[in-house]
Amino acid sequence: MAGQARRSDAGGSRNRALGEARRAGILAWLEEEGSARVRVLAEAFDVSEVTLRQDLEKLEADGHIVREHGGAFLKSMTQQVRAIALQHQGNMPAKQRIGRAAAALANDGETIILDSGSTTTEVAQALIGRRDMTVITNALNIALMLGAEPGFDVHMTGGHFKAPTLSLSGERSADYFRGLFVQKLFLATAAIDLDAGLTYPALSDIPVKRAMIDAAAQVVLVADSSKIGARSFSALGGIELVHLLITDDGIRDEDRSAIEAVGVQVHIA
């Protein structure tokens, strides 16, 4: 009986841990997409709709989301969009240093792509004052920031609007980059895993990132060190897709060596 109780306790602990990890993934999805249907989330996380609804109930009770018929949306979404604010604002001092280092690589007269995200927003901020630069972006906040500056010719993709990231995503956004050629892409990522590669919370970003990479002569990944060693929901591909990683001094020596071993330059901002 005691052995059965121990096994039952162990099984319960595993189930609780799996549930917590799944709810963290669901929240990351909603922080990226803004909203989602129960059916889509249940299929993505390979659970029943009943289990998924229980997860949403817990996330709502914790104050993260608001449930609606057939789905849920991020609680802070409306206020963020009205303020043109991004969801992810952690590690900002490191992101600002990374942004300045990345902007120093862009030259007047070039055509560049700026991906959406808080770190690429810092790249855009550091570019203010440049001249004769063409910027293509899927980020509404970056377009508003640079579109009002003299010396910038700003182009936006089409696609599905994602409120938490103030970005346009999906196949229509990806189609915009087909047949284009730019000097540099400043690419964002949610996580960098040395086995899984570059990963993102939602599937809709993957075709956009791939199309951006195909259009660029040089791919510069901008990511603070907290993202290295983490893994998100969907994989874009290996770290070798990029030419240069700009990060901060929090990167571990062994991770830097492993990244450089596949031919990616690492620059510490």
HUMO-V52290 format. One record per backbone hydrogen bond with DSSP energy under -1.0 kcal/mol. NH is the residue of the N-H (numbers start at 0). CO is the residue of the C=O. If there is no record, write none. Layout:
nh:NH co:CO
nh:NH co:CO
This chain:
nh:4 co:0
nh:5 co:1
nh:6 co:2
nh:7 co:3
nh:8 co:4
nh:9 co:5
nh:10 co:6
nh:11 co:7
nh:12 co:8
nh:13 co:9
nh:14 co:10
nh:15 co:11
nh:16 co:12
nh:17 co:13
nh:18 co:14
nh:19 co:15
nh:20 co:16
nh:21 co:17
nh:22 co:18
nh:23 co:19
nh:24 co:20
nh:25 co:21
nh:26 co:22
nh:27 co:23
nh:28 co:24
nh:29 co:25
nh:30 co:26
nh:32 co:28
nh:33 co:29
nh:35 co:71
nh:37 co:69
nh:40 co:36
nh:41 co:37
nh:42 co:38
nh:43 co:39
nh:44 co:40
nh:46 co:41
nh:51 co:47
nh:52 co:48
nh:53 co:49
nh:54 co:50
nh:55 co:51
nh:56 co:52
nh:57 co:53
nh:58 co:54
nh:59 co:55
nh:60 co:56
nh:61 co:57
nh:62 co:59
nh:63 co:58
nh:65 co:72
nh:67 co:70
nh:70 co:67
nh:71 co:35
nh:72 co:65
nh:73 co:33
nh:74 co:63
nh:76 co:73
nh:79 co:75
nh:80 co:76
nh:81 co:77
nh:82 co:78
nh:83 co:80
nh:84 co:79
nh:86 co:163
nh:94 co:90
nh:95 co:91
nh:96 co:92
nh:97 co:93
nh:98 co:94
nh:99 co:95
nh:100 co:96
nh:101 co:97
nh:102 co:98
nh:103 co:99
nh:104 co:101
nh:105 co:102
nh:108 co:130
nh:109 co:106
nh:111 co:133
nh:112 co:183
nh:113 co:135
nh:114 co:185
nh:120 co:116
nh:121 co:117
nh:122 co:118
nh:123 co:119
nh:124 co:120
nh:125 co:121
nh:129 co:126
nh:132 co:150
nh:133 co:109
nh:134 co:152
nh:135 co:111
nh:136 co:154
nh:139 co:165
nh:142 co:138
nh:143 co:139
nh:144 co:140
nh:145 co:141
nh:146 co:142
nh:148 co:145
nh:151 co:148
nh:152 co:132
nh:154 co:134
nh:156 co:136
nh:159 co:168
nh:161 co:166
nh:166 co:161
nh:167 co:137
nh:168 co:159
nh:169 co:203
nh:173 co:169
nh:174 co:170
nh:176 co:173
nh:177 co:174
nh:179 co:176
nh:181 co:214
nh:182 co:110
nh:183 co:110
nh:184 co:217
nh:185 co:112
nh:186 co:219
nh:189 co:198
nh:190 co:198
nh:191 co:226
nh:192 co:196
nh:196 co:192
nh:197 co:236
nh:198 co:190
nh:199 co:233
nh:205 co:202
nh:208 co:204
nh:209 co:205
nh:210 co:206
nh:211 co:207
nh:212 co:208
nh:213 co:209
nh:214 co:210
nh:215 co:212
nh:216 co:181
nh:217 co:182
nh:219 co:184
nh:220 co:243
nh:221 co:186
nh:222 co:245
nh:226 co:223
nh:227 co:224
nh:228 co:191
nh:229 co:226
nh:233 co:199
nh:235 co:197
nh:240 co:237
nh:241 co:238
nh:242 co:218
nh:243 co:218
nh:244 co:264
nh:245 co:220
nh:246 co:266
nh:250 co:247
nh:255 co:251
nh:256 co:252
nh:257 co:253
nh:258 co:254
nh:259 co:255
nh:260 co:256
nh:262 co:259
nh:263 co:258
nh:264 co:242
nh:266 co:244
nh:268 co:246
